[in-house]
Amino acid sequence: MYEILKEIRSILETKEIASAAHRYELAVEDLTWSQARRACEERGGYLAVLTSREEFERVQAQILAEEQTAVMFFVGACRGEKSGFSWLESGTEQEIYEMLSLYKALFRGFWLEGEPGYTGLTEDGEEVREDCVAVIYRSSDGRCYLNDMPDDILSAFPSYTGKTGYICEYDE
């Protein structure tokens, strides 16, 4: 919630988004969501916390510019127990719950249709929980979407080997 409120305050006070000075790094590496989170922290950043349409569009533009459209990128959102998906820096569970309607409105149209589904089927047809969020590119639309995924994507979808990654965000 803090990051979303910071963006709203910045827009009202300066007419600019606070994340405009942030830098993003696309890392193509076969890691789980949890491992990706740690990898970003070890690099001095964090899994990207996309709190505005402008920020989502900047990340999408970078994916296109770096020609990484075949890669599924984990971002810093995960499923809470009460509130659906929330960004890592969102605050307490109660704050997350209160901000959920704003979050849904903010990213309406950015989720792949029918998502988040919270569960899915593995390549072997087994049901799996999808507690993590990734940005994926869909060539039929020529744009990126949010999609829920399992933490260990490769155990559920071995065909993603070599096509997984994560996005680190740096405050600069």
Disulfide bonds with the S-S distance in Angstrom:
Cys40-Cys168 2.12
